[in-house]
Amino acid sequence: MHDLYPWLQPYYDKIIDAFRRGRGHHALLFKSEQGVGVEQLIRATAQRLICTQPHENAPCGQCHACRLLVAGNHPDVYYLASQENRDIGIEQVREINEKLTQFAQQNGNKILFVKEAERLTESAANAMLKTLEEPRPNTYFLLQTDVSAPLLATIYSRCQVWTIHLPAERIALNWLAQQGEWSAEEREIALRVNYGRPLSALTMLQQNLLEKRKMFLRQFWLFYSRRSPLELLPFFDNALIFQQLDWLASFLSDALKAKLGISQGLINTDLARGIEQFNAQQSAQDLLQANAIIAKVRSDLAQINGVNQELILLDGLTRLITDVFEKKDK
């Protein structure tokens, strides 16, 4: 087993301690933010449950079961996930249910890992419910879902819920310091921009997104100054679009905090001068409205396909001009 991220180790120890005392639950639901590595915790739990020669809390890593799992082809470990970004349907669940009723091929435990359990349709969730309620012996369910995602109450109530919180800033920053030679300021800003998610912060540092963020927000200033959506629209990157909207939202949020005299919790501390110049020209109501517009754009983009993406962005940028910037000018 690979070393767990330091903020996940306490959860793992508590989960496995319960199994060692004979109090482990057959269905574990892991709720977490993105960017904290919860899948690593789930894989580690699965390996400990499937291992035939564990050493206290740790799997041995050497037995046949461990090697099969690490290779990704253990016959008694099943995976259920969205396919081609579609919801998890009832036929997928029925197929898994049938396999779970059979005897384990390796004469050990059987494990089902459900990724993004919130993607289960209602009929699929109901089909899984009976298996959760009356599991075969030595059968375990590991379900993963976003911390804010809705999940059918009947599924939720059959599971032991583990909410994986964001790590303390000190722990996250210490870990980031071990991953590369970035400055302390860069690490701190990357972590804040990603709302405390250490893996997202690491990706930002590795891909030089801090600099891309600065360039994007400079372009936003030109868009604001010239009142033209075409100053910003071409700079949206399909691969980064949600991050770019988050960058913009954090900039507007910082501007609102500065306008209200709030100095705690600022994210873009490296852009303090630009934030001050921007908020000096806005009212608190303007900034609230701008934040709401960007939040609506992000929500709409998360629910549609790429065909209408540019139209939604254009509409949002146009609304910023007409409902906030030009309205203020009148």
One Martini backbone bead per residue (centre of mass of N, CA, C, O) as a GRO file, in nm:
protein
  330
    1MET     BB    1   0.095   0.037   0.023
    2HIS     BB    2   0.062   0.347  -0.007
    3ASP     BB    3   0.106   0.628   0.122
    4LEU     BB    4  -0.074   0.833   0.292
    5TYR     BB    5  -0.213   1.101   0.333
    6PRO     BB    6  -0.190   1.263   0.629
    7TRP     BB    7  -0.509   1.342   0.646
    8LEU     BB    8  -0.604   1.023   0.614
    9GLN     BB    9  -0.488   0.838   0.838
   10PRO     BB   10  -0.698   0.870   1.072
   11TYR     BB   11  -0.933   0.740   0.920
   12TYR     BB   12  -0.808   0.467   0.862
   13ASP     BB   13  -0.753   0.379   1.152
   14LYS     BB   14  -1.051   0.382   1.246
   15ILE     BB   15  -1.165   0.182   1.043
   16ILE     BB   16  -0.971  -0.062   1.100
   17ASP     BB   17  -1.013  -0.085   1.402
   18ALA     BB   18  -1.306  -0.175   1.381
   19PHE     BB   19  -1.249  -0.440   1.232
   20ARG     BB   20  -1.055  -0.564   1.446
   21ARG     BB   21  -1.306  -0.549   1.666
   22GLY     BB   22  -1.577  -0.632   1.499
   23ARG     BB   23  -1.713  -0.320   1.399
   24GLY     BB   24  -1.747  -0.327   1.109
   25HIS     BB   25  -1.888  -0.201   0.828
   26HIS     BB   26  -2.033  -0.301   0.519
   27ALA     BB   27  -2.100   0.023   0.475
   28LEU     BB   28  -1.919   0.288   0.320
   29LEU     BB   29  -1.939   0.648   0.334
   30PHE     BB   30  -1.767   0.890   0.133
   31LYS     BB   31  -1.731   1.232   0.218
   32SER     BB   32  -1.608   1.492  -0.010
   33GLU     BB   33  -1.396   1.684  -0.135
   34GLN     BB   34  -1.222   1.792  -0.372
   35GLY     BB   35  -0.869   1.747  -0.351
   36VAL     BB   36  -0.806   1.502  -0.105
   37GLY     BB   37  -0.794   1.182  -0.188
   38VAL     BB   38  -1.023   0.962  -0.122
   39GLU     BB   39  -0.944   0.721  -0.308
   40GLN     BB   40  -0.701   0.635  -0.142
   41LEU     BB   41  -0.863   0.548   0.106
   42ILE     BB   42  -1.036   0.335  -0.037
   43ARG     BB   43  -0.805   0.157  -0.143
   44ALA     BB   44  -0.681   0.097   0.135
   45THR     BB   45  -0.931  -0.038   0.253
   46ALA     BB   46  -0.960  -0.258   0.040
   47GLN     BB   47  -0.682  -0.391   0.083
   48ARG     BB   48  -0.724  -0.468   0.380
   49LEU     BB   49  -0.984  -0.649   0.323
   50ILE     BB   50  -0.833  -0.843   0.099
   51CYS     BB   51  -0.620  -0.929   0.275
   52THR     BB   52  -0.458  -1.238   0.403
   53GLN     BB   53  -0.180  -1.083   0.556
   54PRO     BB   54  -0.205  -0.882   0.784
   55HIS     BB   55  -0.057  -0.590   0.962
   56GLU     BB   56  -0.279  -0.506   1.129
   57ASN     BB   57  -0.359  -0.216   0.956
   58ALA     BB   58  -0.187  -0.350   0.730
   59PRO     BB   59  -0.115  -0.454   0.440
   60CYS     BB   60   0.123  -0.658   0.298
   61GLY     BB   61   0.159  -0.650  -0.041
   62GLN     BB   62   0.224  -0.984  -0.117
   63CYS     BB   63  -0.014  -1.117  -0.165
   64HIS     BB   64  -0.224  -1.220  -0.403
   65ALA     BB   65  -0.449  -1.014  -0.344
   66CYS     BB   66  -0.276  -0.758  -0.348
   67ARG     BB   67  -0.163  -0.790  -0.635
   68LEU     BB   68  -0.434  -0.788  -0.781
   69LEU     BB   69  -0.531  -0.512  -0.688
   70VAL     BB   70  -0.291  -0.339  -0.789
   71ALA     BB   71  -0.341  -0.445  -1.092
   72GLY     BB   72  -0.674  -0.440  -1.132
   73ASN     BB   73  -0.767  -0.787  -1.118
   74HIS     BB   74  -0.966  -0.853  -0.900
   75PRO     BB   75  -1.244  -1.072  -0.893
   76ASP     BB   76  -1.368  -0.937  -0.596
   77VAL     BB   77  -1.346  -0.647  -0.733
   78TYR     BB   78  -1.576  -0.384  -0.775
   79TYR     BB   79  -1.700  -0.143  -1.023
   80LEU     BB   80  -1.894   0.169  -0.997
   81ALA     BB   81  -1.973   0.392  -1.274
   82SER     BB   82  -1.970   0.630  -1.477
   83GLN     BB   83  -2.063   0.646  -1.830
   84GLU     BB   84  -2.008   0.896  -2.029
   85ASN     BB   85  -2.149   1.095  -1.815
   86ARG     BB   86  -2.353   0.905  -1.694
   87ASP     BB   87  -2.567   0.763  -1.522
   88ILE     BB   88  -2.635   0.514  -1.298
   89GLY     BB   89  -2.783   0.225  -1.386
   90ILE     BB   90  -2.977  -0.054  -1.336
   91GLU     BB   91  -2.810  -0.257  -1.505
   92GLN     BB   92  -2.545  -0.222  -1.358
   93VAL     BB   93  -2.653  -0.316  -1.081
   94ARG     BB   94  -2.759  -0.595  -1.156
   95GLU     BB   95  -2.487  -0.709  -1.243
   96ILE     BB   96  -2.352  -0.675  -0.966
   97ASN     BB   97  -2.552  -0.829  -0.788
   98GLU     BB   98  -2.501  -1.103  -0.917
   99LYS     BB   99  -2.200  -1.120  -0.835
  100LEU     BB  100  -2.247  -1.087  -0.518
  101THR     BB  101  -2.404  -1.373  -0.490
  102GLN     BB  102  -2.146  -1.498  -0.530
  103PHE     BB  103  -1.874  -1.658  -0.486
  104ALA     BB  104  -1.564  -1.620  -0.407
  105GLN     BB  105  -1.283  -1.682  -0.599
  106GLN     BB  106  -1.068  -1.633  -0.336
  107ASN     BB  107  -1.210  -1.696  -0.054
  108GLY     BB  108  -1.298  -1.407   0.036
  109ASN     BB  109  -1.356  -1.100  -0.008
  110LYS     BB  110  -1.599  -0.857  -0.111
  111ILE     BB  111  -1.593  -0.563  -0.336
  112LEU     BB  112  -1.761  -0.241  -0.364
  113PHE     BB  113  -1.705   0.039  -0.579
  114VAL     BB  114  -1.866   0.362  -0.563
  115LYS     BB  115  -1.860   0.613  -0.787
  116GLU     BB  116  -2.052   0.858  -0.755
  117ALA     BB  117  -2.336   0.785  -0.603
  118GLU     BB  118  -2.516   1.030  -0.704
  119ARG     BB  119  -2.547   0.887  -1.004
  120LEU     BB  120  -2.773   0.733  -0.912
  121THR     BB  121  -3.052   0.628  -0.985
  122GLU     BB  122  -3.337   0.552  -0.837
  123SER     BB  123  -3.353   0.261  -0.947
  124ALA     BB  124  -3.060   0.186  -0.882
  125ALA     BB  125  -3.072   0.240  -0.577
  126ASN     BB  126  -3.300   0.035  -0.521
  127ALA     BB  127  -3.140  -0.212  -0.627
  128MET     BB  128  -2.910  -0.179  -0.406
  129LEU     BB  129  -3.062  -0.187  -0.135
  130LYS     BB  130  -3.101  -0.493  -0.088
  131THR     BB  131  -2.796  -0.557  -0.076
  132LEU     BB  132  -2.744  -0.371   0.168
  133GLU     BB  133  -2.952  -0.510   0.364
  134GLU     BB  134  -2.860  -0.820   0.234
  135PRO     BB  135  -2.572  -0.927   0.267
  136ARG     BB  136  -2.327  -1.107   0.204
  137PRO     BB  137  -2.084  -1.259   0.322
  138ASN     BB  138  -1.799  -1.077   0.291
  139THR     BB  139  -1.942  -0.794   0.208
  140TYR     BB  140  -1.839  -0.477   0.061
  141PHE     BB  141  -1.909  -0.118   0.077
  142LEU     BB  142  -1.774   0.159  -0.125
  143LEU     BB  143  -1.872   0.492  -0.105
  144GLN     BB  144  -1.869   0.783  -0.321
  145THR     BB  145  -1.904   1.142  -0.242
  146ASP     BB  146  -2.000   1.445  -0.242
  147VAL     BB  147  -2.055   1.652   0.022
  148SER     BB  148  -2.312   1.808  -0.147
  149ALA     BB  149  -2.449   1.559  -0.244
  150PRO     BB  150  -2.718   1.391  -0.328
  151LEU     BB  151  -2.882   1.114  -0.150
  152LEU     BB  152  -3.049   0.857  -0.096
  153ALA     BB  153  -3.174   0.798   0.211
  154THR     BB  154  -3.167   0.483   0.209
  155ILE     BB  155  -2.867   0.463   0.155
  156TYR     BB  156  -2.754   0.640   0.378
  157SER     BB  157  -2.884   0.467   0.622
  158ARG     BB  158  -2.697   0.197   0.543
  159CYS     BB  159  -2.451   0.373   0.628
  160GLN     BB  160  -2.130   0.458   0.709
  161VAL     BB  161  -2.025   0.784   0.775
  162TRP     BB  162  -1.751   0.964   0.606
  163THR     BB  163  -1.620   1.279   0.670
  164ILE     BB  164  -1.390   1.453   0.468
  165HIS     BB  165  -1.185   1.689   0.557
  166LEU     BB  166  -1.012   1.947   0.545
  167PRO     BB  167  -0.712   2.029   0.602
  168ALA     BB  168  -0.498   2.173   0.772
  169GLU     BB  169  -0.296   2.416   0.668
  170ARG     BB  170  -0.031   2.308   0.786
  171ILE     BB  171  -0.044   2.026   0.660
  172ALA     BB  172  -0.069   2.112   0.363
  173LEU     BB  173   0.192   2.287   0.348
  174ASN     BB  174   0.394   2.069   0.430
  175TRP     BB  175   0.331   1.885   0.192
  176LEU     BB  176   0.392   2.085  -0.040
  177ALA     BB  177   0.696   2.126   0.042
  178GLN     BB  178   0.760   1.813  -0.055
  179GLN     BB  179   0.682   1.848  -0.385
  180GLY     BB  180   0.855   2.127  -0.412
  181GLU     BB  181   1.024   2.449  -0.522
  182TRP     BB  182   0.834   2.648  -0.380
  183SER     BB  183   0.720   2.906  -0.246
  184ALA     BB  184   0.546   2.998   0.024
  185GLU     BB  185   0.355   3.188  -0.127
  186GLU     BB  186   0.266   2.994  -0.349
  187ARG     BB  187   0.144   2.781  -0.164
  188GLU     BB  188  -0.062   2.961  -0.022
  189ILE     BB  189  -0.216   3.059  -0.271
  190ALA     BB  190  -0.292   2.785  -0.393
  191LEU     BB  191  -0.459   2.695  -0.147
  192ARG     BB  192  -0.661   2.930  -0.141
  193VAL     BB  193  -0.767   2.916  -0.436
  194ASN     BB  194  -0.849   2.596  -0.349
  195TYR     BB  195  -0.988   2.590  -0.066
  196GLY     BB  196  -0.777   2.370   0.079
  197ARG     BB  197  -0.688   2.184  -0.167
  198PRO     BB  198  -0.401   2.012  -0.209
  199LEU     BB  199  -0.420   1.875  -0.494
  200SER     BB  200  -0.507   2.130  -0.645
  201ALA     BB  201  -0.259   2.296  -0.566
  202LEU     BB  202  -0.049   2.113  -0.698
  203THR     BB  203  -0.151   2.140  -0.987
  204MET     BB  204  -0.112   2.444  -1.005
  205LEU     BB  205   0.195   2.438  -0.966
  206GLN     BB  206   0.277   2.232  -1.193
  207GLN     BB  207   0.103   2.415  -1.426
  208ASN     BB  208   0.128   2.725  -1.383
  209LEU     BB  209  -0.158   2.867  -1.280
  210LEU     BB  210  -0.085   3.127  -1.139
  211GLU     BB  211  -0.007   3.282  -1.397
  212LYS     BB  212  -0.269   3.235  -1.554
  213ARG     BB  213  -0.444   3.380  -1.353
  214LYS     BB  214  -0.321   3.660  -1.382
  215MET     BB  215  -0.378   3.690  -1.686
  216PHE     BB  216  -0.685   3.658  -1.668
  217LEU     BB  217  -0.735   3.901  -1.468
  218ARG     BB  218  -0.619   4.113  -1.657
  219GLN     BB  219  -0.834   4.064  -1.875
  220PHE     BB  220  -1.071   4.146  -1.699
  221TRP     BB  221  -0.986   4.441  -1.678
  222LEU     BB  222  -1.025   4.501  -1.978
  223PHE     BB  223  -1.319   4.428  -1.988
  224TYR     BB  224  -1.403   4.644  -1.784
  225SER     BB  225  -1.282   4.898  -1.925
  226ARG     BB  226  -1.423   4.828  -2.230
  227ARG     BB  227  -1.695   4.672  -2.232
  228SER     BB  228  -1.588   4.375  -2.359
  229PRO     BB  229  -1.629   4.039  -2.412
  230LEU     BB  230  -1.383   4.004  -2.623
  231GLU     BB  231  -1.157   4.041  -2.396
  232LEU     BB  232  -1.237   3.738  -2.257
  233LEU     BB  233  -1.364   3.496  -2.410
  234PRO     BB  234  -1.094   3.378  -2.558
  235PHE     BB  235  -0.960   3.300  -2.256
  236PHE     BB  236  -1.119   3.057  -2.244
  237ASP     BB  237  -1.065   2.725  -2.119
  238ASN     BB  238  -1.197   2.421  -2.140
  239ALA     BB  239  -0.996   2.287  -1.918
  240LEU     BB  240  -1.043   2.570  -1.713
  241ILE     BB  241  -1.325   2.705  -1.674
  242PHE     BB  242  -1.391   2.655  -1.369
  243GLN     BB  243  -1.136   2.784  -1.259
  244GLN     BB  244  -1.176   3.063  -1.384
  245LEU     BB  245  -1.441   3.119  -1.233
  246ASP     BB  246  -1.312   3.093  -0.954
  247TRP     BB  247  -1.114   3.323  -0.984
  248LEU     BB  248  -1.328   3.538  -1.030
  249ALA     BB  249  -1.489   3.491  -0.769
  250SER     BB  250  -1.252   3.552  -0.574
  251PHE     BB  251  -1.205   3.840  -0.665
  252LEU     BB  252  -1.493   3.946  -0.599
  253SER     BB  253  -1.490   3.860  -0.303
  254ASP     BB  254  -1.248   4.031  -0.218
  255ALA     BB  255  -1.374   4.300  -0.299
  256LEU     BB  256  -1.609   4.284  -0.098
  257LYS     BB  257  -1.444   4.263   0.159
  258ALA     BB  258  -1.293   4.529   0.120
  259LYS     BB  259  -1.546   4.708   0.113
  260LEU     BB  260  -1.629   4.595   0.419
  261GLY     BB  261  -1.350   4.562   0.589
  262ILE     BB  262  -1.237   4.270   0.530
  263SER     BB  263  -0.929   4.085   0.614
  264GLN     BB  264  -1.036   3.808   0.632
  265GLY     BB  265  -1.005   3.551   0.390
  266LEU     BB  266  -0.818   3.618   0.176
  267ILE     BB  267  -0.690   3.502  -0.138
  268ASN     BB  268  -0.558   3.743  -0.333
  269THR     BB  269  -0.282   3.877  -0.205
  270ASP     BB  270  -0.117   3.931  -0.483
  271LEU     BB  271  -0.385   4.136  -0.574
  272ALA     BB  272  -0.445   4.386  -0.389
  273ARG     BB  273  -0.430   4.633  -0.576
  274GLY     BB  274  -0.646   4.549  -0.785
  275ILE     BB  275  -0.876   4.516  -0.583
  276GLU     BB  276  -0.878   4.807  -0.479
  277GLN     BB  277  -0.934   4.944  -0.754
  278PHE     BB  278  -1.199   4.798  -0.812
  279ASN     BB  279  -1.371   4.851  -0.545
  280ALA     BB  280  -1.363   5.168  -0.572
  281GLN     BB  281  -1.582   5.136  -0.832
  282GLN     BB  282  -1.773   4.989  -0.623
  283SER     BB  283  -2.037   4.849  -0.485
  284ALA     BB  284  -2.164   4.613  -0.289
  285GLN     BB  285  -2.400   4.551  -0.480
  286ASP     BB  286  -2.236   4.506  -0.733
  287LEU     BB  287  -2.067   4.265  -0.619
  288LEU     BB  288  -2.302   4.079  -0.560
  289GLN     BB  289  -2.406   4.066  -0.851
  290ALA     BB  290  -2.146   3.956  -0.980
  291ASN     BB  291  -2.135   3.696  -0.817
  292ALA     BB  292  -2.411   3.585  -0.912
  293ILE     BB  293  -2.345   3.565  -1.212
  294ILE     BB  294  -2.105   3.365  -1.192
  295ALA     BB  295  -2.261   3.143  -1.044
  296LYS     BB  296  -2.465   3.096  -1.274
  297VAL     BB  297  -2.268   3.017  -1.494
  298ARG     BB  298  -2.150   2.771  -1.351
  299SER     BB  299  -2.415   2.616  -1.316
  300ASP     BB  300  -2.492   2.600  -1.617
  301LEU     BB  301  -2.231   2.454  -1.720
  302ALA     BB  302  -2.279   2.191  -1.538
  303GLN     BB  303  -2.569   2.122  -1.717
  304ILE     BB  304  -2.421   2.128  -1.995
  305ASN     BB  305  -2.307   2.126  -2.297
  306GLY     BB  306  -2.060   2.253  -2.514
  307VAL     BB  307  -2.239   2.400  -2.727
  308ASN     BB  308  -2.343   2.641  -2.505
  309GLN     BB  309  -2.096   2.770  -2.364
  310GLU     BB  310  -2.043   3.044  -2.507
  311LEU     BB  311  -2.326   3.164  -2.458
  312ILE     BB  312  -2.312   3.169  -2.150
  313LEU     BB  313  -2.065   3.347  -2.126
  314LEU     BB  314  -2.171   3.588  -2.289
  315ASP     BB  315  -2.414   3.644  -2.109
  316GLY     BB  316  -2.256   3.696  -1.847
  317LEU     BB  317  -2.078   3.931  -1.951
  318THR     BB  318  -2.311   4.112  -2.038
  319ARG     BB  319  -2.439   4.136  -1.754
  320LEU     BB  320  -2.205   4.276  -1.620
  321ILE     BB  321  -2.234   4.529  -1.790
  322THR     BB  322  -2.549   4.600  -1.767
  323ASP     BB  323  -2.596   4.526  -1.439
  324VAL     BB  324  -2.321   4.681  -1.335
  325PHE     BB  325  -2.127   4.876  -1.488
  326GLU     BB  326  -2.339   5.059  -1.650
  327LYS     BB  327  -2.533   5.110  -1.418
  328LYS     BB  328  -2.323   5.276  -1.256
  329ASP     BB  329  -2.279   5.502  -1.483
  330LYS     BB  330  -2.581   5.632  -1.473
   0.00000   0.00000   0.00000
